[in-house]
Amino acid sequence: MAQVQAPSSPFQHGVASGDPLEDRVILWTRISSDSPCVAVEYELANDAGFTEIIARGQLEARASADHTVHADPSGLEADQIYFYRFHALGHTSPTGRTRTLPGADAHHLRFAQVSCCKFNAGFFNAYGALAKRDDLQFLLHLGDYIYEASNTPPAGQTPGADIGRPFEPLHECKTLADYRCRYNQYHRDSDLQAMHAALPLIASVDDHEFADGAWREGADEHREERDGPWRDRVDAALQARAEWLPIRPVDPADPWRIYRSLSFGALADLHLTATRIYRDQPQAGEAMANPERTALGLAQRQWLFDALDRGRAQWQLIGNPSVMATTWKPGLPDTVLTALIKTKLVNSKGDGPDYDQWDGYPAEREIIYRYFQSNPANFVVLSGDIHVSMALELRADPYDQQSEPIAVEFVNTSITAQNFDDKMKWPPRSQSLAYEQELQQHLTHIKYVNLDGHGYNIVDVTPERLQVEWWHVNAVLTPSHEERCDQVMHVRPGSSKLIAGAL
């Protein structure tokens, strides 16, 4: 659990670390103060008692950065656990634990995969459960770290739960002050603080860091005559994110640049994509098939292929904000369509694909699939966004089960954002089971699905296999850290066929 701070302490938002590399890691905290500038000292040590301090430095928490600070100590050893803390205004922060990435000789990788953390939908129990683990190297966040939504959302967005966790501010975030206030609220949550104090963060984005249904020039509910220029809103959202998360700029000259790659020696490469603020506007109907349409943006698509071309590691991991596999098929029965509509895996009428996912950009997805087919590598797509636990085999023709799959996709569920049983208002793991069985009968490339659970994935990578565990907490509407492993699946090198069970 997060270490409780006295009301007089300036460290009311805990500590965090992130963007680890082999020899460095970002250390973060925030000072609660009205002063324009506060002096802050950080310490990094080999031990939790700080008897072996290996780095320290002076920082300034300025009002212009919302009193957040980032340290970036370098010269560290690969794959090592370190401890850190801050001092300011006569107080000492909680102690954080962090870890550098393994080096060129990496032979084992184990990390958590999460997304979709809606504050007013539930307690961050999954974060609290993650904080208790000591077997992970980092936490991969695939987006929707915050939800920008109003506490009384428009039609098409799911209202929060009546559990005493209203958003701050109550209205939708649109300005720098709004986004800062929302991150401030999230970082006061004890489970989120505990997670950050235990694990370094590697983060991408989805749409709710900005606005629901975000695209290159707008969003579903953004109206420039009411909300101001879209670019100004994205700039504000990105500034607040850069202030409040323990992240390092990918390109200091381009704050919009989020996509990037990480290397884990000969074992794995991780390529983090970000579609929402680069993509063409989602379109229904025949417009989806326009071969010029892009979800990645042309620059990011070229970067991805260049990065995959350079990749020499055994496993090529692609961090992806939204589900890549198709989740639509003509002639689906009403029961299957009900589940897919409620989880936004088909459009709201049930008569076509959900154009907000990769199904809405079929031409560009086909380009990616052709790359998978023509290159001898082990491609693994890690996806979030849809509040459903799934494992899927990707095929050029998803309905041809006689063809060989070209990649696999592992989808994590949400931390709290509502899924099928929440929306249907029935007990978890009750009526949903029949829907899941029928769903897999009609969409046979889905090898595992759980429509109800909230939690996280653990991705475990060795030269012999890549294995994923789906961990679900027992509750989100009440505080609890009880959890269970719902499923384990793995894939072997040289094959993209999913196998149930651990190896």
VONU-366714 format. One line per field, with one value per residue (C-alpha): residue number from 1; x, y, z. Coordinates in steps of 0.1 Angstrom, whole numbers. Example, Ala and Ser with C-alpha at 12.3 -4.5 7.8 and 13.67 -1.06 7.14 Angstrom:
<recs>
marmi: (1:2);
c1: (123:137);
c2: (-45:-11);
c3: (78:71);
</recs>
This chain:
<recs>
marmi: (1:2:3:4:5:6:7:8:9:10:11:12:13:14:15:16:17:18:19:20:21:22:23:24:25:26:27:28:29:30:31:32:33:34:35:36:37:38:39:40:41:42:43:44:45:46:47:48:49:50:51:52:53:54:55:56:57:58:59:60:61:62:63:64:65:66:67:68:69:70:71:72:73:74:75:76:77:78:79:80:81:82:83:84:85:86:87:88:89:90:91:92:93:94:95:96:97:98:99:100:101:102:103:104:105:106:107:108:109:110:111:112:113:114:115:116:117:118:119:120:121:122:123:124:125:126:127:128:129:130:131:132:133:134:135:136:137:138:139:140:141:142:143:144:145:146:147:148:149:150:151:152:153:154:155:156:157:158:159:160:161:162:163:164:165:166:167:168:169:170:171:172:173:174:175:176:177:178:179:180:181:182:183:184:185:186:187:188:189:190:191:192:193:194:195:196:197:198:199:200:201:202:203:204:205:206:207:208:209:210:211:212:213:214:215:216:217:218:219:220:221:222:223:224:225:226:227:228:229:230:231:232:233:234:235:236:237:238:239:240:241:242:243:244:245:246:247:248:249:250:251:252:253:254:255:256:257:258:259:260:261:262:263:264:265:266:267:268:269:270:271:272:273:274:275:276:277:278:279:280:281:282:283:284:285:286:287:288:289:290:291:292:293:294:295:296:297:298:299:300:301:302:303:304:305:306:307:308:309:310:311:312:313:314:315:316:317:318:319:320:321:322:323:324:325:326:327:328:329:330:331:332:333:334:335:336:337:338:339:340:341:342:343:344:345:346:347:348:349:350:351:352:353:354:355:356:357:358:359:360:361:362:363:364:365:366:367:368:369:370:371:372:373:374:375:376:377:378:379:380:381:382:383:384:385:386:387:388:389:390:391:392:393:394:395:396:397:398:399:400:401:402:403:404:405:406:407:408:409:410:411:412:413:414:415:416:417:418:419:420:421:422:423:424:425:426:427:428:429:430:431:432:433:434:435:436:437:438:439:440:441:442:443:444:445:446:447:448:449:450:451:452:453:454:455:456:457:458:459:460:461:462:463:464:465:466:467:468:469:470:471:472:473:474:475:476:477:478:479:480:481:482:483:484:485:486:487:488:489:490:491:492:493:494:495:496:497:498:499:500:501:502:503);
c1: (0:10:27:4:16:9:-14:15:37:42:42:5:7:33:63:67:93:91:106:134:164:194:213:187:151:129:120:90:71:49:51:19:28:16:52:63:94:104:138:137:164:163:182:187:201:209:189:156:175:195:228:243:232:245:230:215:206:188:156:131:93:80:44:49:51:23:50:60:97:115:150:168:198:221:250:229:234:211:182:188:163:169:151:145:130:127:132:115:103:117:98:108:86:75:102:98:112:122:142:163:157:177:207:218:220:183:168:136:111:80:58:22:-1:-30:-54:-87:-87:-119:-119:-157:-164:-146:-117:-82:-80:-60:-33:-33:-29:0:17:20:38:76:79:75:101:77:41:31:2:-16:-37:-67:-45:-71:-106:-113:-150:-177:-193:-226:-215:-234:-253:-229:-206:-212:-221:-199:-209:-225:-196:-185:-158:-170:-146:-126:-135:-171:-171:-152:-115:-107:-81:-47:-62:-88:-64:-40:-69:-78:-43:-41:-71:-58:-25:-42:-56:-38:-38:-24:3:12:15:37:59:64:68:84:59:61:31:14:-19:-55:-83:-93:-60:-75:-112:-135:-132:-101:-86:-61:-83:-110:-131:-166:-179:-153:-168:-143:-168:-175:-142:-116:-90:-84:-47:-47:-67:-42:-13:-28:-35:0:15:-4:5:42:40:22:37:72:80:109:102:105:114:118:111:78:55:30:56:46:55:88:107:125:150:155:186:181:150:124:117:87:72:47:22:-3:-32:-57:-41:-26:-55:-81:-116:-135:-160:-189:-200:-181:-158:-140:-125:-108:-72:-58:-72:-48:-50:-13:-6:19:49:42:35:68:85:68:80:115:116:104:130:157:144:166:151:133:99:86:60:36:19:-14:-42:-72:-80:-63:-83:-116:-145:-173:-188:-220:-249:-241:-270:-287:-271:-236:-244:-257:-224:-204:-225:-223:-185:-182:-167:-193:-211:-240:-266:-250:-249:-212:-178:-169:-152:-134:-112:-88:-119:-125:-92:-91:-68:-40:-45:-41:-8:3:-9:10:42:36:31:63:87:99:95:74:48:28:2:-6:-38:-61:-91:-121:-126:-125:-100:-92:-66:-69:-51:-46:-51:-53:-88:-100:-128:-105:-95:-76:-50:-20:-22:3:5:-12:-30:-34:-60:-62:-94:-99:-88:-123:-140:-173:-176:-203:-218:-215:-236:-261:-264:-262:-237:-203:-196:-234:-254:-222:-209:-234:-227:-189:-195:-216:-192:-163:-185:-191:-157:-134:-102:-110:-93:-102:-126:-139:-165:-167:-134:-114:-77:-44:-23:11:33:62:88:116:134:111:77:57:31:2:-17:-51:-55:-89:-98:-129:-145:-142:-172:-157:-121:-105:-71:-84:-76:-74:-58:-86:-65:-30:-21:12:27:59:85:80:42:13:-11:-23:-20:-40:-22:13:46);
c2: (0:36:51:75:111:136:164:189:169:184:149:143:127:100:92:74:62:55:52:29:21:-1:27:53:58:89:97:118:135:165:192:206:243:277:290:298:276:249:233:195:169:134:103:70:40:3:-4:6:19:43:32:30:61:61:93:125:158:192:200:229:223:253:265:267:228:224:218:185:174:148:135:113:98:78:55:27:-10:-30:-51:-38:-28:7:27:65:93:131:158:192:218:197:165:132:115:79:55:42:11:10:-11:-7:-27:-58:-54:-72:-105:-105:-140:-133:-105:-103:-72:-61:-48:-25:2:20:35:54:70:73:38:19:16:10:-24:-39:-12:-22:-59:-51:-31:-63:-82:-85:-105:-77:-55:-27:-18:-12:12:11:42:58:65:92:97:133:127:147:133:135:123:127:99:73:74:52:70:64:43:57:49:83:88:118:133:164:187:176:188:174:183:208:232:228:236:209:182:191:189:154:141:156:136:104:108:112:76:53:23:43:57:22:9:38:33:-3:-4:18:29:27:44:50:68:61:87:96:113:138:134:105:94:116:118:141:172:167:143:130:158:185:216:243:271:260:243:262:249:212:216:238:211:184:206:212:175:165:192:179:143:153:171:144:111:99:100:113:132:110:141:174:193:174:171:151:123:94:63:47:14:-3:-31:-61:-75:-106:-116:-89:-55:-35:-10:14:28:56:60:84:118:108:90:100:106:74:68:44:25:23:52:28:10:40:28:63:62:57:50:54:84:80:91:66:38:43:44:12:-7:7:-3:-38:-40:-31:-55:-85:-98:-131:-116:-84:-69:-42:-21:-11:11:-7:-42:-51:-83:-81:-85:-83:-110:-108:-129:-129:-139:-113:-128:-124:-89:-78:-87:-70:-39:-34:-39:-16:-43:-37:-5:7:-7:-41:-40:-35:-32:-7:20:33:2:-13:-27:9:11:-22:-10:0:-31:-52:-34:-44:-80:-83:-72:-99:-125:-115:-113:-143:-129:-137:-109:-103:-75:-62:-43:-25:-1:-24:-35:-72:-100:-118:-138:-139:-154:-129:-141:-124:-139:-142:-166:-191:-214:-237:-210:-204:-174:-147:-131:-133:-106:-104:-79:-68:-58:-25:-15:-1:11:-7:-39:-63:-74:-38:-25:-54:-50:-86:-104:-112:-146:-154:-147:-136:-171:-182:-151:-159:-194:-184:-156:-180:-204:-176:-158:-188:-168:-157:-184:-169:-143:-130:-102:-94:-92:-62:-64:-68:-91:-104:-109:-134:-138:-164:-178:-209:-191:-160:-165:-143:-145:-127:-116:-103:-87:-98:-64:-28:-11:-18:-17:-51:-65:-101:-115:-147:-159:-165:-179:-186:-189:-191:-191:-208:-193:-201:-205:-181:-207:-200:-228:-228:-233:-225:-237);
c3: (0:-4:25:43:44:72:61:64:40:6:-9:-11:-46:-38:-60:-93:-118:-155:-189:-177:-199:-193:-175:-164:-152:-146:-110:-103:-75:-70:-43:-28:-23:-33:-36:-72:-67:-42:-38:-40:-35:-48:-36:-54:-35:-38:-7:9:40:18:33:-3:-20:-56:-70:-56:-71:-68:-86:-86:-84:-103:-106:-143:-143:-117:-91:-106:-109:-130:-123:-148:-131:-155:-152:-136:-140:-162:-147:-112:-85:-70:-43:-44:-24:-23:3:4:29:58:48:32:5:5:-8:-43:-58:-95:-119:-150:-181:-188:-212:-244:-226:-216:-214:-194:-195:-172:-171:-165:-193:-184:-197:-191:-156:-151:-117:-112:-124:-96:-72:-86:-69:-97:-92:-55:-64:-88:-61:-39:-66:-67:-99:-125:-143:-153:-161:-197:-198:-232:-226:-209:-179:-171:-185:-195:-193:-175:-144:-164:-198:-231:-248:-260:-230:-200:-167:-136:-106:-75:-52:-40:-66:-87:-112:-105:-121:-126:-162:-192:-193:-220:-207:-191:-157:-162:-173:-144:-120:-132:-130:-95:-85:-99:-81:-47:-50:-26:-50:-79:-55:-44:-80:-90:-59:-68:-106:-133:-159:-197:-211:-244:-249:-261:-267:-231:-224:-248:-256:-265:-301:-307:-342:-359:-361:-335:-314:-311:-287:-295:-310:-319:-316:-280:-269:-288:-313:-312:-314:-283:-264:-274:-265:-230:-225:-235:-213:-182:-191:-194:-160:-141:-155:-150:-187:-209:-241:-271:-292:-273:-305:-311:-280:-301:-308:-285:-306:-299:-296:-267:-270:-247:-264:-286:-267:-276:-291:-280:-304:-289:-313:-308:-332:-318:-325:-358:-375:-400:-386:-380:-407:-410:-442:-475:-465:-442:-471:-487:-493:-484:-449:-420:-383:-377:-399:-427:-406:-378:-402:-419:-385:-375:-406:-403:-366:-374:-403:-378:-352:-347:-315:-314:-303:-320:-296:-308:-281:-297:-283:-298:-309:-342:-350:-367:-344:-370:-392:-413:-401:-364:-342:-319:-288:-301:-315:-280:-264:-293:-292:-255:-256:-287:-308:-336:-344:-323:-348:-350:-388:-394:-378:-351:-371:-340:-339:-365:-382:-393:-411:-431:-459:-436:-415:-446:-453:-418:-422:-455:-437:-411:-438:-457:-428:-408:-372:-342:-341:-309:-307:-272:-271:-247:-250:-252:-215:-225:-219:-252:-270:-308:-338:-366:-401:-435:-437:-401:-411:-428:-400:-423:-430:-408:-384:-391:-356:-322:-302:-264:-252:-215:-199:-180:-146:-139:-170:-175:-194:-203:-170:-157:-186:-185:-147:-139:-115:-130:-144:-146:-178:-196:-199:-225:-246:-245:-256:-286:-294:-298:-319:-345:-343:-341:-342:-307:-286:-252:-240:-207:-210:-173:-156:-145:-139:-159:-180:-172:-202:-196:-224:-227:-258:-255:-255:-249:-222:-210:-178:-173:-137:-125:-93:-74:-72:-84:-67:-33:-21:-24:-36:-39:-74:-94:-126:-151:-180:-192:-229:-247:-282:-294:-317:-353:-349:-343:-329:-294:-269:-236:-204:-190:-204);
</recs>
